[in-house]
Amino acid sequence: MLIALSANSLASLMKGPKALTLLDLPKFTREELGIAGLNLTTRHLSGVDPASQERLRDLGDRVGCPILLLSEHEAHPLGSEDDAAAEAALERMERVVRVAHRLGCSAVSLTIRDPGGEPGLDLAVSRMKDLLLKAERLEMNVLLGASATGPLAKPDQLTQLVRKIGGFRIGSFPDFECAAAFTPDAAVVVEKKGKVKAEGPAPTPMVAYLRALTPYSSAVAAAFRDFSAKGEHKPFDFSACLAAVHSVGFEGNLSLEYRGSGDPLPSVRHAKAQAELLLQPEQP
């Protein structure tokens, strides 16, 4: 597992007269936080020309903090019956893939806007296959995030979409906050001869969500809010989320992403420390 940092975590430090610039991020992430990988969103690259993108890649490589993932910040209507809107979205994502390649990334992520029912899902499959053809030529992985609403908010539906698209370059992009907010429609109880068959405690919906999606992913958004001074994360059990992805053998890009309202650095350090505990070899 590689611990990386989402540049969204440092948004508050990129404002004001002494603000960090985009080109400062790799060195700051490596030297101030001891993190050896950086993930960006397309919002960070607004107005950044190709030469500056290449310079950012070179700076990251030089300090040992390469750019690993580029996430599209807007959901796209790839399941829409509006062909013009879907085509514009595909063209946009093709540009995102090319920029990610220029940055040296191994993956891009996107979210498909609620496609509605089965016809919309079928359209999304067809259009994603077109996008994958472009991505494969650049050896780029494409990861799908869960929608906030609709069928793709459910992990089983998202994994089914990934399987229908097919290929080794497509995957999911689980998010800890989405997992914490997930509520299944109904509890599933396995019964035999009128008795509940129990094989240990059932996982919480949050843990089940992450265990379902993580095997399909090369990157996970390890989102969190503010930690207390003692390292407690009250919004949800951050350690349980880490344990869930670790339990299914995840070895990819664990993207720490601070979404709180205060100073990001203490909470990023707490999240990193908890993630590093998982990476320690078990004592005999």
KEMI-218647 format. One record per residue: residue number from 1; x, y, z of N, C-alpha, C in turn. Coordinates in Angstrom, 3 decimals, decimal comma. Layout:
N
     i     n.east    n.north       n.up    ca.east   ca.north      ca.up     c.east    c.north       c.up
   NUM          X          Y          Z          X          Y          Z          X          Y          Z
...
//
This chain:
284
     i     n.east    n.north       n.up    ca.east   ca.north      ca.up     c.east    c.north       c.up
     1      0,845     -1,195      0,000      0,000      0,000      0,000      0,883      1,249      0,000
     2      0,588      2,179     -0,875      1,340      3,435     -0,953      0,480      4,560     -0,408
     3      0,961      5,227      0,623      0,237      6,367      1,183      0,545      7,602      0,340
     4     -0,508      8,216     -0,186     -0,380      9,430     -0,989     -1,261     10,510     -0,373
     5     -1,168     11,709     -0,896     -1,957     12,833     -0,395     -2,745     13,459     -1,522
     6     -4,034     13,646     -1,293     -4,831     14,434     -2,230     -4,508     15,910     -2,024
     7     -4,225     16,602     -3,110     -3,929     18,035     -3,013     -5,112     18,820     -2,465
     8     -6,324     18,257     -2,518     -7,476     18,924     -1,908     -7,254     19,169     -0,423
     9     -6,445     18,332      0,206     -6,174     18,462      1,638     -5,521     19,796      1,976
    10     -4,791     20,355      1,033     -4,008     21,563      1,284     -4,670     22,813      0,722
    11     -5,970     22,744      0,433     -6,665     23,871     -0,199     -6,528     25,151      0,608
    12     -6,648     25,043      1,939     -6,583     26,258      2,767     -5,187     26,870      2,784
    13     -4,163     26,079      2,472     -2,792     26,582      2,445     -2,418     27,150      1,082
    14     -3,341     27,049      0,132     -3,085     27,574     -1,206     -3,803     28,905     -1,417
    15     -4,101     29,582     -0,301     -4,754     30,887     -0,346     -3,956     31,877      0,496
    16     -4,067     33,167      0,148     -3,409     34,195      0,941     -2,054     34,584      0,388
    17     -1,418     35,605      0,996     -0,158     36,150      0,469      1,010     35,172      0,524
    18      1,005     34,224      1,472      2,087     33,251      1,586      1,627     31,864      1,138
    19      0,710     31,848      0,206      0,087     30,597     -0,208      1,062     29,682     -0,941
    20      0,857     28,386     -0,748      1,554     27,404     -1,558      1,039     27,489     -2,987
    21      1,921     27,324     -3,949      1,513     27,243     -5,342      1,431     25,771     -5,741
    22      0,860     25,532     -6,886      0,765     24,160     -7,376      2,152     23,522     -7,469
    23      3,131     24,302     -7,931      4,475     23,762     -8,094      5,175     23,523     -6,760
    24      4,671     24,117     -5,682      5,236     23,884     -4,345      4,779     22,560     -3,739
    25      3,672     22,014     -4,242      3,023     20,900     -3,548      3,877     19,639     -3,421
    26      4,574     19,195     -4,471      5,356     17,966     -4,290      6,409     18,070     -3,188
    27      7,171     19,147     -3,184      8,216     19,308     -2,175      7,619     19,444     -0,781
    28      6,539     20,222     -0,644      5,901     20,401      0,660      5,358     19,064      1,171
    29      4,704     18,319      0,291      4,123     17,037      0,686      5,199     16,062      1,142
    30      6,300     16,040      0,435      7,393     15,124      0,769      8,142     15,553      2,025
    31      8,501     16,832      2,107      9,379     17,274      3,186      8,628     17,603      4,476
    32      7,434     18,175      4,387      6,696     18,566      5,587      5,834     17,441      6,150
    33      5,375     16,545      5,273      4,458     15,495      5,722      5,021     14,090      5,557
    34      6,150     13,970      4,879      6,762     12,654      4,706      5,934     11,718      3,851
    35      5,194     12,271      2,900      4,332     11,477      2,024      4,922     11,480      0,619
    36      4,986     10,294      0,014      5,732     10,132     -1,238      4,837      9,928     -2,454
    37      3,735     10,650     -2,502      2,858     10,569     -3,669      1,796     11,645     -3,573
    38      1,397     12,199     -4,707      0,438     13,307     -4,713     -0,647     13,029     -5,750
    39     -1,894     13,277     -5,367     -3,037     13,117     -6,266     -3,702     14,471     -6,473
    40     -4,041     14,772     -7,708     -4,622     16,064     -8,051     -6,041     15,899     -8,581
    41     -6,792     17,000     -8,570     -8,050     17,042     -9,311     -7,867     18,001    -10,484
    42     -8,745     17,882    -11,461     -8,642     18,743    -12,627     -8,813     20,215    -12,257
    43     -9,489     20,483    -11,146     -9,650     21,872    -10,698     -8,295     22,517    -10,431
    44     -7,323     21,758     -9,949     -5,998     22,312     -9,662     -5,267     22,752    -10,921
    45     -5,678     22,214    -12,066     -4,941     22,458    -13,302     -5,603     23,491    -14,197
    46     -6,629     24,147    -13,699     -7,303     25,171    -14,488     -6,319     26,284    -14,855
    47     -6,156     26,524    -16,134     -5,259     27,572    -16,595     -3,792     27,198    -16,602
    48     -3,453     25,952    -16,277     -2,054     25,512    -16,240     -1,676     24,948    -17,606
    49     -0,690     25,563    -18,256     -0,344     25,151    -19,613      0,479     23,857    -19,611
    50      0,584     23,196    -20,782      1,314     21,929    -20,854      2,748     22,005    -20,333
    51      3,445     23,115    -20,592      4,828     23,236    -20,119      4,884     23,219    -18,592
    52      3,949     23,902    -17,951      3,908     23,911    -16,485      3,502     22,545    -15,942
    53      2,626     21,837    -16,671      2,265     20,472    -16,263      3,496     19,567    -16,289
    54      4,310     19,691    -17,314      5,519     18,882    -17,407      6,515     19,270    -16,319
    55      6,580     20,547    -15,993      7,477     20,991    -14,929      7,023     20,415    -13,586
    56      5,716     20,393    -13,359      5,181     19,814    -12,131      5,556     18,339    -12,028
    57      5,421     17,620    -13,136      5,814     16,207    -13,150      7,291     16,050    -12,802
    58      8,137     16,873    -13,411      9,573     16,771    -13,164      9,915     17,111    -11,711
    59      9,255     18,124    -11,160      9,505     18,486     -9,755      9,107     17,350     -8,824
    60      7,959     16,735     -9,102      7,526     15,618     -8,275      8,502     14,460     -8,318
    61      8,969     14,124     -9,503      9,932     13,032     -9,633     11,239     13,357     -8,926
    62     11,647     14,618     -8,993     12,938     15,017     -8,421     12,939     14,901     -6,901
    63     11,827     15,232     -6,261     11,789     15,210     -4,788     11,229     13,901     -4,248
    64     10,913     12,968     -5,123     10,388     11,692     -4,671      8,932     11,737     -4,269
    65      8,151     12,591     -4,952      6,717     12,699     -4,688      5,991     12,847     -6,025
    66      5,909     11,762     -6,806      5,305     11,846     -8,135      3,796     12,054     -8,078
    67      3,253     12,542     -9,180      1,803     12,685     -9,335      1,260     11,325     -9,775
    68      0,332     10,777     -9,014     -0,119      9,407     -9,240     -1,495      9,309     -9,879
    69     -2,371     10,247     -9,542     -3,776     10,149     -9,942     -4,321     11,530    -10,248
    70     -5,102     11,620    -11,310     -5,798     12,857    -11,650     -7,295     12,567    -11,634
    71     -8,037     13,261    -10,760     -9,476     13,045    -10,618    -10,256     14,170    -11,275
    72    -11,242     13,809    -12,049    -12,159     14,796    -12,625    -13,108     15,244    -11,520
    73    -13,253     16,571    -11,349    -14,018     17,069    -10,206    -15,517     17,140    -10,463
    74    -15,959     16,990    -11,715    -17,384     17,043    -12,024    -17,878     15,677    -12,489
    75    -19,130     15,353    -12,132    -19,756     14,127    -12,632    -20,197     14,342    -14,079
    76    -20,101     13,284    -14,883    -20,410     13,407    -16,304    -21,606     12,538    -16,699
    77    -22,417     13,017    -17,668    -23,642     12,314    -18,064    -23,392     11,226    -19,109
    78    -22,554     10,258    -18,785    -22,224      9,233    -19,761    -23,355      8,228    -19,956
    79    -24,351      8,250    -19,082    -25,517      7,393    -19,259    -26,718      8,142    -19,800
    80    -26,513      9,367    -20,265    -27,610     10,206    -20,731    -28,065      9,814    -22,131
    81    -29,359     10,011    -22,387    -29,885      9,818    -23,737    -29,556     11,005    -24,639
    82    -29,035     12,062    -24,065    -28,606     13,227    -24,833    -27,218     12,926    -25,403
    83    -27,177     12,517    -26,670    -25,910     12,106    -27,277    -24,887     13,236    -27,301
    84    -25,350     14,454    -27,530    -24,426     15,590    -27,603    -23,747     15,822    -26,259
    85    -24,526     15,747    -25,182    -23,956     15,941    -23,841    -22,978     14,827    -23,509
    86    -23,334     13,604    -23,848    -22,452     12,472    -23,566    -21,166     12,560    -24,384
    87    -21,275     12,982    -25,635    -20,096     13,114    -26,487    -19,158     14,196    -25,960
    88    -19,735     15,296    -25,482    -18,910     16,359    -24,899    -18,187     15,853    -23,654
    89    -18,878     15,039    -22,855    -18,258     14,472    -21,660    -17,108     13,539    -22,035
    90    -17,298     12,729    -23,071    -16,241     11,826    -23,515    -15,021     12,615    -23,998
    91    -15,265     13,662    -24,771    -14,157     14,483    -25,255    -13,409     15,119    -24,099
    92    -14,158     15,576    -23,100    -13,536     16,148    -21,905    -12,648     15,109    -21,210
    93    -13,165     13,894    -21,028    -12,395     12,865    -20,329    -11,189     12,414    -21,140
    94    -11,289     12,445    -22,449    -10,117     12,120    -23,269     -9,013     13,145    -23,048
    95     -9,382     14,414    -22,897     -8,390     15,449    -22,593     -7,790     15,222    -21,212
    96     -8,636     14,829    -20,256     -8,145     14,558    -18,896     -7,123     13,419    -18,922
    97     -7,407     12,387    -19,696     -6,477     11,261    -19,807     -5,139     11,721    -20,376
    98     -5,176     12,573    -21,391     -3,919     13,051    -21,985     -3,123     13,897    -20,995
    99     -3,818     14,728    -20,225     -3,128     15,545    -19,222     -2,527     14,650    -18,139
   100     -3,279     13,645    -17,716     -2,767     12,721    -16,701     -1,505     12,019    -17,192
   101     -1,495     11,654    -18,457     -0,306     11,028    -19,032      0,869     11,986    -19,014
   102      0,600     13,241    -19,333      1,664     14,250    -19,325      2,234     14,438    -17,919
   103      1,390     14,297    -16,907      1,819     14,449    -15,518      2,538     13,212    -14,978
   104      2,469     12,112    -15,722      3,095     10,886    -15,260      2,192     10,028    -14,392
   105      0,889     10,306    -14,386     -0,064      9,538    -13,567     -0,238      8,130    -14,130
   106     -0,685      7,242    -13,249     -1,032      5,891    -13,695     -2,534      5,713    -13,822
   107     -3,325      6,700    -13,334     -4,783      6,538    -13,359     -5,483      7,882    -13,362
   108     -6,706      7,861    -13,897     -7,645      8,972    -13,749     -8,901      8,420    -13,087
   109     -9,643      9,292    -12,428    -10,923      8,877    -11,856    -12,010      9,843    -12,301
   110    -13,228      9,317    -12,387    -14,382     10,135    -12,723    -15,611      9,550    -12,068
   111    -16,668     10,343    -12,037    -17,964      9,892    -11,539    -18,975     10,045    -12,665
   112    -19,803      9,020    -12,838    -20,860      9,080    -13,841    -22,117      9,631    -13,176
   113    -22,663     10,680    -13,754    -23,906     11,247    -13,224    -25,006     10,193    -13,269
   114    -25,897     10,231    -12,282    -26,960      9,237    -12,140    -27,557      8,862    -13,500
   115    -27,313      7,611    -13,972    -27,814      7,225    -15,296    -29,265      6,769    -15,296
   116    -29,895      6,770    -14,129    -31,278      6,313    -14,066    -31,353      4,794    -14,070
   117    -32,138      4,238    -14,954    -32,349      2,795    -14,977    -31,402      2,046    -15,881
   118    -31,792      0,834    -16,253    -30,951     -0,067    -17,032    -30,539      0,500    -18,386
   119    -31,427      1,191    -19,142    -30,982      1,757    -20,430    -29,817      2,738    -20,270
   120    -29,880      3,569    -19,221    -28,800      4,514    -18,985    -27,502      3,813    -18,616
   121    -27,590      2,743    -17,844    -26,392      1,977    -17,494    -25,778      1,346    -18,733
   122    -26,611      0,856    -19,640    -26,097      0,263    -20,874    -25,379      1,307    -21,729
   123    -25,931      2,511    -21,790    -25,271      3,587    -22,526    -23,931      3,934    -21,878
   124    -23,904      3,973    -20,548    -22,658      4,280    -19,833    -21,593      3,228    -20,113
   125    -21,994      1,967    -20,165    -21,048      0,891    -20,479    -20,435      1,109    -21,857
   126    -21,274      1,367    -22,859    -20,788      1,549    -24,221    -19,823      2,728    -24,320
   127    -20,179      3,827    -23,687    -19,328      5,025    -23,779    -18,041      4,859    -22,980
   128    -18,096      4,177    -21,839    -16,878      3,939    -21,072    -15,915      3,036    -21,841
   129    -16,444      2,093    -22,609    -15,572      1,249    -23,428    -14,827      2,093    -24,461
   130    -15,497      3,092    -25,007    -14,832      4,003    -25,947    -13,707      4,764    -25,258
   131    -13,972      5,230    -24,040    -12,947      5,961    -23,301    -11,763      5,061    -22,970
   132    -12,046      3,813    -22,604    -10,964      2,897    -22,254    -10,032      2,624    -23,424
   133    -10,565      2,614    -24,634     -9,702      2,419    -25,799     -8,638      3,513    -25,866
   134     -9,047      4,741    -25,584     -8,084      5,849    -25,586     -7,113      5,723    -24,412
   135     -7,630      5,353    -23,248     -6,793      5,254    -22,053     -5,762      4,136    -22,180
   136     -6,160      3,017    -22,767     -5,250      1,877    -22,895     -4,040      2,206    -23,758
   137     -4,235      3,058    -24,761     -3,108      3,437    -25,621     -2,035      4,191    -24,839
   138     -2,450      4,847    -23,759     -1,509      5,594    -22,919     -1,195      4,847    -21,626
   139     -1,611      3,576    -21,542     -1,383      2,735    -20,363     -1,932      3,393    -19,096
   140     -3,134      3,940    -19,236     -3,781      4,659    -18,139     -4,961      3,857    -17,605
   141     -5,047      3,726    -16,276     -6,204      3,107    -15,651     -7,311      4,148    -15,476
   142     -8,566      3,693    -15,526     -9,719      4,567    -15,353    -10,544      4,028    -14,183
   143    -10,770      4,874    -13,177    -11,459      4,461    -11,952    -12,783      5,198    -11,825
   144    -13,832      4,460    -11,450    -15,168      5,029    -11,313    -15,505      5,251     -9,848
   145    -15,860      6,491     -9,519    -16,339      6,797     -8,179    -17,837      6,572     -8,090
   146    -18,334      6,387     -6,867    -19,768      6,163     -6,659    -20,523      7,478     -6,824
   147    -21,705      7,411     -7,428    -22,582      8,576     -7,506    -23,215      8,823     -6,145
   148    -23,621     10,053     -5,901    -24,274     10,375     -4,632    -25,688      9,819     -4,580
   149    -26,323      9,693     -5,742    -27,690      9,191     -5,812    -27,800      8,181     -6,939
   150    -28,916      7,480     -6,980    -29,171      6,551     -8,069    -28,505      5,207     -7,857
   151    -28,553      4,355     -8,879    -28,040      2,992     -8,722    -26,557      2,916     -8,422
   152    -25,779      3,861     -8,923    -24,333      3,784     -8,719    -23,905      4,241     -7,336
   153    -24,859      4,619     -6,485    -24,549      4,873     -5,081    -24,406      3,568     -4,312
   154    -24,847      2,464     -4,924    -24,785      1,158     -4,278    -23,551      0,409     -4,769
   155    -22,779     -0,153     -3,863    -21,534     -0,808     -4,289    -21,749     -1,965     -5,243
   156    -22,828     -2,737     -5,066    -23,042     -3,873     -5,968    -23,324     -3,411     -7,392
   157    -24,024     -2,275     -7,531    -24,309     -1,754     -8,864    -23,050     -1,200     -9,530
   158    -22,205     -0,559     -8,734    -20,975     -0,007     -9,292    -20,028     -1,129     -9,717
   159    -19,910     -2,157     -8,908    -19,043     -3,275     -9,288    -19,600     -3,998    -10,512
   160    -20,930     -4,074    -10,616    -21,532     -4,695    -11,794    -21,208     -3,885    -13,045
   161    -21,230     -2,560    -12,924    -20,884     -1,707    -14,061    -19,428     -1,924    -14,462
   162    -18,535     -2,002    -13,486    -17,122     -2,244    -13,774    -16,948     -3,561    -14,527
   163    -17,645     -4,600    -14,081    -17,529     -5,903    -14,743    -18,085     -5,862    -16,163
   164    -19,176     -5,129    -16,369    -19,766     -5,040    -17,708    -18,840     -4,296    -18,663
   165    -18,183     -3,265    -18,179    -17,242     -2,528    -19,034    -16,083     -3,444    -19,399
   166    -15,546     -4,138    -18,412    -14,529     -5,157    -18,635    -13,151     -4,599    -18,949
   167    -12,155     -5,474    -18,872    -10,778     -5,067    -19,134    -10,024     -4,818    -17,845
   168     -8,707     -4,914    -17,924     -7,903     -4,761    -16,706     -7,575     -3,299    -16,397
   169     -8,018     -2,368    -17,231     -7,734     -0,950    -16,982     -8,882     -0,228    -16,282
   170    -10,009     -0,885    -16,078    -11,157     -0,253    -15,435    -11,238     -0,717    -13,986
   171    -11,645      0,195    -13,103    -11,770     -0,155    -11,697    -12,687      0,810    -10,977
   172    -12,787      0,642     -9,671    -13,603      1,514     -8,838    -12,702      2,467     -8,058
   173    -13,317      3,483     -7,471    -12,576      4,462     -6,649    -13,365      4,684     -5,361
   174    -13,243      3,764     -4,398    -14,006      3,882     -3,143    -13,613      5,126     -2,365
   175    -14,554      5,617     -1,566    -14,371      6,844     -0,794    -14,864      6,575      0,631
   176    -14,022      6,879      1,622    -14,381      6,598      3,014    -15,656      7,328      3,443
   177    -15,818      8,580      3,019    -17,025      9,311      3,431    -18,276      8,736      2,772
   178    -18,164      8,332      1,522    -19,306      7,670      0,873    -19,644      6,382      1,609
   179    -18,614      5,653      2,017    -18,842      4,408      2,750    -19,532      4,684      4,080
   180    -19,095      5,730      4,790    -19,679      6,044      6,088    -21,136      6,478      5,970
   181    -21,495      7,085      4,840    -22,866      7,564      4,638    -23,777      6,502      4,042
   182    -23,203      5,387      3,613    -23,990      4,371      2,911    -24,962      3,674      3,856
   183    -26,211      3,579      3,424    -27,247      2,851      4,158    -27,933      1,899      3,193
   184    -27,795      0,586      3,397    -28,458     -0,358      2,488    -29,967     -0,256      2,619
   185    -30,663     -0,638      1,551    -32,126     -0,540      1,556    -32,750     -1,403      2,635
   186    -32,183     -2,586      2,857    -32,735     -3,486      3,871    -31,658     -4,457      4,302
   187    -31,728     -4,876      5,557    -30,773     -5,856      6,057    -31,057     -7,216      5,422
   188    -30,018     -7,931      5,079    -30,155     -9,249      4,490    -29,888    -10,284      5,569
   189    -30,855    -11,165      5,792    -30,728    -12,190      6,820    -30,772    -13,557      6,147
   190    -29,783    -14,386      6,408    -29,731    -15,729      5,855    -30,350    -16,672      6,869
   191    -31,398    -17,383      6,476    -32,092    -18,264      7,396    -32,079    -19,702      6,888
   192    -32,093    -20,632      7,824    -32,157    -22,048      7,502    -33,001    -22,728      8,562
   193    -34,103    -23,340      8,114    -35,020    -24,024      9,010    -35,505    -23,100     10,121
   194    -35,783    -21,866      9,739    -36,364    -20,931     10,692    -35,388    -20,286     11,639
   195    -34,095    -20,565     11,494    -33,098    -19,998     12,407    -32,096    -19,160     11,621
   196    -31,613    -18,117     12,253    -30,614    -17,273     11,610    -29,270    -17,978     11,658
   197    -28,631    -18,049     10,504    -27,312    -18,670     10,435    -26,252    -17,611     10,734
   198    -25,590    -17,749     11,853    -24,614    -16,747     12,281    -23,203    -17,299     12,154
   199    -22,355    -16,584     11,477    -20,943    -16,958     11,349    -20,088    -15,779     11,788
   200    -20,299    -15,325     12,990    -19,612    -14,144     13,482    -20,422    -12,906     13,211
   201    -20,030    -11,775     13,790    -20,797    -10,543     13,612    -20,771    -10,060     12,172
   202    -21,906     -9,578     11,701    -21,974     -9,042     10,347    -21,208     -7,725     10,274
   203    -20,536     -7,456      9,166    -19,831     -6,179      9,048    -20,819     -5,015      8,990
   204    -20,392     -3,854      9,435    -21,232     -2,673      9,331    -21,405     -2,316      7,864
   205    -22,445     -1,550      7,504    -22,592     -1,135      6,096    -21,351     -0,431      5,561
   206    -20,699      0,371      6,397    -19,494      1,081      5,968    -18,390      0,105      5,581
   207    -18,160     -0,867      6,427    -17,113     -1,856      6,171    -17,479     -2,729      4,973
   208    -18,743     -3,147      4,895    -19,181     -3,975      3,771    -19,025     -3,228      2,448
   209    -19,338     -1,942      2,456    -19,204     -1,087      1,271    -17,757     -1,110      0,767
   210    -16,819     -0,895      1,664    -15,414     -0,829      1,267    -14,885     -2,195      0,847
   211    -15,313     -3,242      1,525    -14,871     -4,585      1,143    -15,408     -4,983     -0,229
   212    -16,567     -4,452     -0,590    -17,150     -4,772     -1,891    -16,424     -4,063     -3,029
   213    -16,049     -2,799     -2,829    -15,487     -1,999     -3,920    -13,967     -2,079     -4,036
   214    -13,286     -2,210     -2,913    -11,827     -2,112     -2,930    -11,141     -3,153     -3,804
   215    -11,617     -4,403     -3,872    -10,924     -5,372     -4,745    -10,889     -4,975     -6,213
   216    -11,729     -4,032     -6,603    -11,771     -3,591     -8,000    -10,944     -2,322     -8,222
   217    -10,197     -1,896     -7,224     -9,580     -0,576     -7,311     -8,070     -0,605     -7,152
   218     -7,417      0,346     -7,817     -5,987      0,582     -7,606     -5,761      1,848     -6,779
   219     -6,849      2,516     -6,386     -6,755      3,718     -5,546     -8,009      3,836     -4,695
   220     -7,828      4,334     -3,482     -8,929      4,538     -2,537     -8,825      5,950     -1,981
   221     -9,957      6,670     -1,945     -9,991      8,006     -1,345    -10,209      7,857      0,157
   222     -9,132      7,931      0,910     -9,198      7,808      2,371     -9,544      9,179      2,953
   223    -10,806      9,571      2,779    -11,255     10,900      3,195    -11,487     10,940      4,706
   224    -11,271     12,104      5,292    -11,470     12,272      6,733    -11,725     13,736      7,036
   225    -12,259     13,962      8,219    -12,488     15,320      8,713    -11,430     15,629      9,767
   226    -11,782     16,396     10,797    -10,800     16,784     11,805    -10,617     15,693     12,856
   227     -9,367     15,425     13,186     -9,026     14,561     14,306     -8,870     15,413     15,561
   228     -9,156     14,822     16,705     -8,905     15,510     17,971     -7,410     15,488     18,261
   229     -7,004     16,216     19,285     -5,592     16,242     19,650     -5,088     14,855     20,040
   230     -6,007     13,993     20,489     -5,646     12,627     20,874     -5,714     11,648     19,704
   231     -6,011     12,162     18,521     -6,068     11,293     17,357     -7,395     10,605     17,136
   232     -8,473     11,132     17,739     -9,794     10,542     17,569    -10,503     11,194     16,381
   233    -11,191     10,372     15,610    -11,935     10,861     14,448    -13,415     10,593     14,702
   234    -14,124     11,605     15,192    -15,507     11,417     15,616    -16,528     11,278     14,484
   235    -16,329     11,893     13,303    -17,354     11,759     12,257    -17,669     10,313     11,879
   236    -16,647      9,461     11,824    -16,836      8,030     11,579    -15,538      7,325     11,962
   237    -15,586      6,006     11,983    -14,437      5,224     12,441    -13,424      5,088     11,301
   238    -12,480      6,001     11,297    -11,464      6,029     10,244    -10,603      4,770     10,280
   239    -10,256      4,313     11,469     -9,430      3,114     11,593    -10,148      1,886     11,032
   240    -11,473      1,822     11,238    -12,236      0,694     10,701    -12,230      0,708      9,176
   241    -12,269      1,896      8,589    -12,184      2,006      7,127    -10,826      1,517      6,627
   242     -9,766      1,925      7,304     -8,434      1,466      6,921     -8,339     -0,052      7,023
   243     -8,869     -0,591      8,118     -8,819     -2,040      8,313     -9,613     -2,773      7,238
   244    -10,725     -2,173      6,799    -11,565     -2,808      5,782    -10,825     -2,947      4,459
   245    -10,144     -1,872      4,021     -9,431     -1,964      2,749     -8,209     -2,877      2,870
   246     -7,600     -2,877      4,051     -6,442     -3,741      4,279     -6,857     -5,215      4,282
   247     -8,059     -5,484      4,775     -8,518     -6,868      4,930     -8,731     -7,580      3,600
   248     -8,924     -6,826      2,532     -9,130     -7,452      1,217     -7,851     -7,412      0,375
   249     -6,729     -7,118      1,019     -5,445     -7,185      0,331     -5,097     -5,997     -0,533
   250     -5,676     -4,838     -0,239     -5,405     -3,654     -1,050     -3,936     -3,258     -0,939
   251     -3,299     -3,019     -2,084     -1,882     -2,634     -2,116     -1,650     -1,404     -2,982
   252     -2,707     -0,676     -3,285     -2,586      0,444     -4,215     -2,350      1,784     -3,547
   253     -2,907      2,816     -4,179     -2,739      4,219     -3,807     -3,799      4,589     -2,763
   254     -3,369      4,724     -1,504     -4,271      5,164     -0,439     -4,173      6,688     -0,361
   255     -5,180      7,363     -0,898     -5,132      8,815     -1,066     -5,743      9,520      0,143
   256     -4,913      9,982      1,063     -5,396     10,712      2,226     -5,976     12,042      1,772
   257     -7,222     12,310      2,187     -7,868     13,556      1,754     -8,580     14,215      2,928
   258     -8,027     15,320      3,387     -8,619     16,091      4,480     -9,779     16,932      3,952
   259    -10,948     16,798      4,611    -12,134     17,557      4,225    -12,705     18,323      5,413
   260    -11,856     18,656      6,351    -12,297     19,393      7,529    -12,266     20,891      7,303
   261    -12,378     21,632      8,396    -12,491     23,088      8,298    -11,367     23,835      9,004
   262    -10,419     23,114      9,575     -9,355     23,784     10,319     -8,011     23,661      9,629
   263     -6,961     23,680     10,434     -5,609     23,486      9,931     -5,499     22,031      9,461
   264     -5,171     21,799      8,207     -5,154     20,412      7,721     -3,997     19,575      8,245
   265     -2,883     20,200      8,606     -1,659     19,443      8,856     -1,757     18,488     10,042
   266     -2,293     18,908     11,222     -2,387     17,938     12,316     -3,238     16,726     11,970
   267     -4,371     16,950     11,303     -5,250     15,832     10,963     -4,627     14,938      9,897
   268     -3,921     15,522      8,936     -3,224     14,703      7,936     -2,185     13,821      8,626
   269     -1,484     14,379      9,594     -0,462     13,586     10,296     -1,092     12,454     11,099
   270     -2,251     12,727     11,732     -2,938     11,661     12,464     -3,391     10,558     11,506
   271     -3,970     10,945     10,362     -4,437      9,956      9,394     -3,267      9,130      8,856
   272     -2,158      9,792      8,574     -0,975      9,095      8,072     -0,456      8,107      9,112
   273     -0,417      8,530     10,372      0,082      7,646     11,430     -0,785      6,388     11,553
   274     -2,103      6,555     11,449     -2,987      5,393     11,539     -2,798      4,473     10,337
   275     -2,614      5,062      9,156     -2,391      4,239      7,972     -1,064      3,487      8,068
   276     -0,043      4,140      8,612      1,268      3,495      8,723      1,239      2,307      9,675
   277      0,348      2,339     10,665      0,235      1,193     11,579     -0,144     -0,076     10,825
   278     -0,953      0,087      9,773     -1,352     -1,077      8,991     -0,190     -1,646      8,181
   279      0,754     -0,789      7,844      1,868     -1,218      6,993      2,983     -1,878      7,773
   280      2,936     -1,778      9,088      3,984     -2,404      9,901      3,850     -3,918      9,838
   281      4,945     -4,620      9,653      4,865     -6,088      9,628      4,436     -6,630     10,977
   282      3,655     -7,701     10,947      3,189     -8,296     12,186      4,354     -8,876     12,967
   283      4,320     -8,680     14,288      5,382     -9,199     15,136      5,180    -10,694     15,364
   284      6,251    -11,477     15,311      6,114    -12,916     15,530      5,727    -13,232     16,979
//
